[in-house]
Structure formats: C-alpha cells, structure tokens
Amino acid sequence: MTTTRRQFLAASLAAAPVAVLAQAPAASAPATPSRPGPVPTTGGFAQTSRMKLGTVTYNLAKDWDLATIIANCSRTGFQGVELRTTHQHGVEVTLSTAERAAVKMRFADSPVELYSLGSAFDYHTPDATRLRADIEASKQYLQLAHDVGASGIKVRPNGIPKEVPEEKTLEQIGRSLRELGETAAGLGQQVRLEVHGTATSSLPRIRRIMDVANHPAVGVCWNSNQSDLDGAGFDANFDLVSNRIFEVHLRDLFLAEYPFRRLFTRLNGIGYTGYTLAEIPESTDPLRVMHYFRGMWLAHQGLV
C-alpha cells in the first residue's frame, strides 16, 4: 500500500504520546553536575541566578492590593515582595489574628514570597519618649511580620541631629537595633537596617552602627545609593558591611552613574543568595517596566 506524506505525518503525530511515555524514565536521569539546568520559578520563568528578584511596593506598587501584587509579580518573574507600610496592600499592625493568617495563606498559596515588611521607623531622635515609642512599635511590626509569614522587617536611620554628638547618635541607633534583635530572634525574624538618610547613608557610619548592635539577627539592607562611591570608593565601602548584608534594594538599573554590574559581582563573590528588590518609580505600564527590569537584572549578571 502506498502511504502519502500527509498520512505518514498523521500517523507519526498520533504515535507521539506513546513515544513520550516510552522515554519518560530517561527524564529522571540526573543532570550533569558541571552544568545544572535552569530552575523553574514564578510564572514558568527560568531562574539561573543564585540571587532572588523581587520588588518593594515603594513606589511602583504603592497603589496595588495584594491580589494585584501577586498577579503582577507572577507574570513578570519577580519572586518576592517587601510591603512598605501605609500602602494600598493594607498589611498593617491593625490586622486581626484571623486577617494575619489569611495574608500568610494567600502568599503561601501563590508563587510569590512575602519576604519583608518595610517600616519607616528610625532611632536617631534625641527625644527619649519618641525613641522608646519607635522601638516598641518596631517590636509590634516584628510580630506582624512573623504572623503574616515574612522573614523580617526593614528599618532605617534617617539622619544625625546637629545638637547631639555623632558618636552618641550612632551608638543609640546601634543599641536600639540590638534590643530589636533580641525580639526578632525570638520570633525567627531579622531586622534589616536600610543604608538611608542624610549622613547616615555613609557606609562607615553604618558599619559603626552594626558594630554597636552586634547581634546575629541584625543586618544591613544595601540601598544602592550614589554615596556608596564616596570616600575610599565602592569596593572599600562594600567591604565594610559585606558580612552583614541581609537584603538589597536596587534603583533603576539603567543608571550609568552607579556600578550595578560591580555590585552583582561583589554580591556573587560573597555568596549572597538573598533578595535584590526593585525600588523604582511608578509607571503607567508597570508590567513592561518589570519585564525590562528583570532583563537588565539578568544581563548585569551575565546571564542573558
């Protein structure tokens, strides 16, 4: 019997599922150790970086509710989020026990991790009453982070009062963080100090604060500030806190004045496997921006 080309193709396609099933055992063979394949992550995206990509809700996602945050991160390959307080997501200390459990479950049932809660607490004030209030409020925020399934909170210094000696202020911030570290450790949380504020965004000052805090649950949120290049330069400043980096915030990666590629090289060099979070302006086309950001994030690491 003569078989036409069309009949041959049809027969081949019909047999394809059988052929796939017959080859199934071979798919479980281990990958070559020297060249592991990409690990699938959110939204079917392939992830080859040891680091994780996420976003803070400031400012890109400040008007998104939780459903939108999860959907947009899933669609663009962003693996996690830091929820900045006062934003539309509504994850605040006023939530009831049941509401906190619902937030935790919502993220647990999604491909997006609730990595961190971003506060606006700082500990540089010379007002003892206000300082104590900020410390106690930070403890409540740590409890919230625990209850909703995050792994820590972001705090910050925000300056050095002119009427107070600098060393006294740095020690006060460090002691406050040490106290918070004790609370965080009991909850399985971290306290992540953002490199932030006039004068306090100086890495030598951040290092001094870390030396005073001296607690394993307290670390640094690298903030990709232009001041990272001051003094002895980027590498020297990075070295001051390289063993305490718990989290990284990234500005727009197209900014040529900042050494983002060098930052990724140094992060890989210290074995950093944590989150690098986009802290970028809002957009009328956020998904497109997030796709581009992810592309540049991979390109700076030499992965595309």
C-alpha positions in Angstrom: 0.0 0.0 0.0 1.3 3.4 -0.9 1.5 5.8 2.0 1.1 9.5 1.3 3.2 12.1 3.1 0.1 13.5 4.8 -0.8 10.0 6.1 2.7 9.4 7.3 2.7 12.7 9.3 -0.7 12.0 10.8 0.4 8.5 11.9 3.6 10.0 13.4 1.7 12.6 15.4 -0.8 10.0 16.7 2.1 7.9 18.0 3.9 10.8 19.6 2.3 10.4 23.1 3.3 6.8 23.2 6.9 7.7 22.3 7.0 10.3 25.0 5.7 7.8 27.6 8.2 5.2 26.5 11.0 7.8 27.0 9.8 9.0 30.4 12.3 7.1 32.6 15.2 8.9 30.9 13.8 12.2 32.0 14.6 11.4 35.7 18.3 10.9 35.0 20.5 13.4 37.0 21.7 16.5 35.2 25.4 16.8 34.5 26.9 18.3 37.8 29.1 20.9 36.0 26.2 22.4 34.0 22.9 22.3 36.0 19.8 23.3 34.1 17.8 26.4 35.0 15.4 26.1 38.0 11.8 27.0 37.1 10.3 29.7 39.3 7.4 32.1 39.3 5.2 32.1 36.2 7.2 29.4 34.4 10.3 31.7 34.2 13.7 30.2 34.3 16.0 31.4 37.1 19.7 30.9 36.8 21.0 33.5 39.3 21.7 32.4 42.9 20.1 35.7 44.0 16.3 36.3 44.0 14.5 39.1 42.3 11.7 41.0 44.0 10.2 44.4 44.4 9.3 46.8 47.2 5.9 48.4 47.0 7.6 51.9 47.2 6.8 53.4 44.6 6.0 51.1 41.7 3.4 49.1 43.6 2.2 51.5 46.2 -1.4 51.5 44.8 -1.7 47.8 44.3 -3.7 45.5 46.5 -2.4 42.0 47.4 -4.1 40.3 44.5 -2.5 42.8 42.1 0.9 42.5 43.7 0.8 38.7 43.4 -0.5 38.7 39.9 2.0 41.2 38.5 5.0 39.6 40.2 3.9 36.2 38.9 3.5 37.5 35.3 7.0 39.1 35.2 9.2 36.6 37.1 9.5 38.5 40.3 9.8 36.0 43.2 9.1 38.1 46.2 7.9 41.4 47.7 8.6 43.8 50.5 5.4 45.5 51.6 6.1 49.2 52.6 3.8 50.4 55.4 0.9 52.8 54.6 0.5 51.4 51.0 -2.6 50.0 49.4 -1.9 46.4 50.3 -3.2 47.0 53.8 -0.8 44.7 55.7 -0.5 46.7 59.0 -0.4 46.1 62.7 -4.1 46.8 63.0 -4.9 43.4 61.3 -6.7 40.8 63.5 -5.3 37.4 64.1 -7.6 35.9 61.5 -6.6 38.6 59.0 -3.0 38.0 59.5 -3.4 34.2 59.0 -5.3 35.0 55.8 -2.5 37.1 54.4 0.0 34.4 55.3 -2.1 31.8 53.5 -2.6 34.0 50.5 1.1 34.2 49.8 1.7 30.6 50.7 -0.8 29.5 48.1 0.9 31.7 45.4 4.3 31.6 43.7 5.3 34.9 45.3 7.1 35.1 48.6 6.2 37.8 51.2 9.8 38.4 52.1 9.8 41.5 54.2 7.8 44.4 55.7 9.2 47.8 55.1 8.7 50.2 58.0 9.6 53.9 58.4 10.9 53.5 62.0 14.2 55.2 62.9 16.1 55.5 66.1 18.2 58.7 65.9 15.9 61.1 67.8 17.2 62.7 70.9 13.7 62.6 72.4 13.8 59.6 74.7 10.0 59.2 74.7 9.8 59.1 71.0 12.7 56.8 70.8 11.0 54.3 73.2 7.8 54.6 71.2 9.6 53.7 67.9 11.3 50.8 69.5 8.1 49.4 70.9 6.3 50.0 67.6 9.1 48.1 65.8 8.5 45.1 68.1 4.8 45.1 67.1 5.9 45.2 63.5 8.2 42.2 64.0 5.3 40.3 65.5 3.2 41.3 62.4 6.0 40.0 60.1 6.0 36.7 61.9 2.3 36.3 61.8 1.9 37.0 58.0 4.8 34.8 57.1 7.6 37.3 56.3 11.1 36.8 57.5 12.0 40.2 58.7 11.4 44.0 58.7 13.2 46.9 57.2 14.1 49.8 59.4 16.3 52.8 58.9 18.4 55.6 60.3 17.3 58.9 59.0 20.0 61.4 60.0 22.2 62.7 62.8 20.7 65.5 64.9 23.0 68.5 64.8 22.6 69.2 68.6 23.9 65.7 69.5 27.5 64.4 69.1 27.6 62.0 66.1 29.1 59.1 68.1 26.3 59.3 70.7 23.6 59.1 67.9 25.3 56.1 66.2 25.6 54.3 69.5 21.9 55.0 70.3 20.8 53.6 66.9 23.1 50.5 67.4 21.8 49.8 71.0 18.2 50.2 69.7 18.9 47.6 67.0 20.4 45.2 69.5 17.3 45.3 71.6 15.2 44.7 68.5 17.5 41.9 67.5 16.6 40.1 70.7 12.9 40.3 69.9 13.5 39.3 66.3 15.5 36.3 67.3 12.7 35.0 69.5 10.3 35.3 66.5 12.6 33.8 63.9 12.9 37.2 62.2 15.6 39.6 61.0 16.0 43.3 61.4 17.3 44.9 58.2 18.8 48.3 58.5 18.5 50.3 55.3 21.5 52.4 54.3 19.5 55.6 54.4 19.3 59.2 55.4 21.4 62.3 55.3 24.8 61.5 56.8 23.7 58.0 58.0 23.8 56.7 54.4 27.6 56.8 54.8 28.8 53.2 54.9 31.5 53.9 57.6 28.7 55.1 59.9 26.5 52.1 59.0 29.5 49.9 60.0 29.8 51.7 63.3 26.1 51.1 64.0 26.5 47.4 63.1 29.4 47.1 65.5 27.4 48.5 68.3 24.3 46.4 67.5 26.4 43.3 67.3 23.5 40.8 67.0 23.1 38.0 64.5 19.5 38.9 63.8 20.5 42.5 62.8 22.0 43.2 59.3 22.2 45.7 56.5 19.8 46.5 53.7 22.2 47.7 50.9 20.4 50.6 49.2 22.4 51.3 46.0 22.9 54.9 47.0 25.3 57.2 45.0 27.1 57.8 48.3 28.3 54.2 48.1 31.1 55.6 45.9 32.2 58.2 48.4 35.4 58.2 50.4 37.6 55.2 49.6 35.2 54.1 46.8 32.7 51.4 46.1 34.7 48.3 46.9 36.0 49.6 50.2 32.6 50.7 51.3 31.1 47.3 50.3 33.8 45.5 52.3 32.7 47.4 55.4 29.4 45.6 55.6 29.8 42.7 53.2 29.4 40.1 56.0 26.2 41.7 57.2 24.2 42.2 54.0 20.7 40.7 54.6 18.8 42.4 51.8 19.5 44.6 48.7 17.5 47.5 47.2 18.1 48.4 43.6 17.4 51.6 41.8 16.7 51.7 38.0 19.4 49.5 36.5 19.9 51.8 33.5 21.6 54.5 35.7 25.1 54.5 34.3 26.5 56.6 37.2 26.1 53.6 39.6 28.3 50.4 39.2 25.4 47.9 39.2 27.4 45.2 37.4 30.2 45.5 40.0 27.5 45.3 42.8 26.3 42.0 41.4 29.9 40.7 41.0 30.6 41.5 44.6 27.3 40.0 45.8 28.1 36.8 44.0 31.6 36.9 45.4 30.3 36.8 49.0 27.9 34.0 48.2 24.8 36.2 48.5 21.6 34.3 47.7 19.0 36.6 49.2 16.7 39.1 47.6 17.5 42.1 45.4 14.4 44.2 45.4 13.5 46.8 42.8 12.8 50.2 44.4 11.8 52.1 41.3 9.3 54.8 40.3 5.7 54.0 39.4 4.7 53.6 35.8 1.6 53.6 33.6 2.9 50.4 32.1 4.2 48.5 35.1 4.4 45.0 33.6 6.5 46.2 30.7 8.8 48.0 33.2 9.1 44.9 35.3 9.9 42.7 32.3 12.6 45.2 31.3 14.0 45.4 34.8 14.2 41.6 35.1 16.0 41.5 31.7 18.6 44.1 32.9 18.9 42.3 36.2 19.9 39.1 34.4 22.1 41.0 31.9 24.1 42.6 34.7 24.9 39.2 36.0 26.0 38.0 32.5 23.0 35.5 32.4 21.5 36.7 29.1 
